[in-house]
């Protein structure tokens, strides 16, 4: 926009938003869902994975819990990335950024490729 003379870019405002994706996690190397993965960890720890509340409790208390975009992906939406939301939950989401030239009001929307942050 600057190259075409539409903005002077003397001052710009930038904002970003995290948008939750309608997608579920699948492990890239085994095609297991996240819940199946946690149940397997419970079995390895000698715990019973039959109740969903027990699975959630185990997952919350698990030490060194990490999720990586290198290991997990959505089958239905491969562009969605693992993201920490403002409320502390970890979900598949997108990040979009907006830039506004404060003098002219011209704005530009740019979806951010999360794979750069993986």
N, C-alpha and C positions, 0 to 999 in steps of 0.2 A: 504494500500500500504506500509505503514511503517512496519507493522508486518511481511510482506513478504520480507523485505530487498530491496524493489524497490526504496525507497527514504530515505534520511538521515534526512530530515526535520530540517536542521539547519536554514533555512530561507524560508518562503513561501510567495507568493503573492496571494492575494484573490481579486476577482472582482465579481460584480453581475450585472445582466441586468434585466430590467423589460420588459416583452413581452406582448403586447396587445392580449387579447383573442377575438375570434370571437363569442361573446355570448351577450345575452341581459338579463337585470335584471328582476326578478319576485319576488314579495313580498311573503314570505313564508306563512304568515298567511291568505292572501286573494287571492293569485294568480293574483294580479293586476300588470300590467307593471309599470315601473317607471313613464312614461308619464301619465298613468291613475291616479296614485297616486298624482302627482302634480296637475292635473286637479281637483281632489277631494278637495285638499287643497285650490285651487282657489275658488271653489264653496263655501266652508266654510268661506272664507274671503270676499265673496260677489262680486267676480270678474268673468268676462265672459271668460270661457276657450276655446272658439271656434277657435281662431287663434293660429297656432303653434308658431309664433313669440312671442305672448303674454304669452304663457306657458313658453317658454325659459326665457323671461324677468322676469317673476314672480319667477321662480326657482332660477335665479342668485341673485335676491334681497332678497330672503327668509332669515330671521335671524335664527341663530342656526341650520343651515342646516347640518344634519349628515346622513351618510349612514353606516350601520353596516352589517357585514357578518352574524350576528345572525338573521337579519330581511330579508335580500335579498340573492337570489341565482339564478344562471342560470339553466334553465331546460335542456338545451342542453349540458352544460359543468359545472357540479357541482364542479369541481376542481378549476375553475377560482375564483379569489377573488377581492373584491373592492380595488382599488389601486389608489393612487395619482401619476400621471405620472409627468415627468420632466417639461412638459409644463403647469402644474397646473390643467389639466383636471382630472376628476375622472372616471375611466373605470374599467371594469373587465380585469384582467391580471394575469400573472404568474411571479414569480421571480426565476431566476436561478442563481446559484453561481458557480464560478470556482476557484479552488485552484491549484497553480503551485509551485512545488519545484524548487526554483531558482537555485540550483546547478545542478540538473539532467535534469530539464525541464519536468519531469513527471507531468501530470495534471489530475485533476479529476473534473467531472461535477456533480453538485448536485442540483436537483430542490428543492426549499425551500417550505415546506408546509405552505401556508399562514394562515391556520386555527390556527396556533400557535399565530398569531398576531391579531386575530379577536377581 
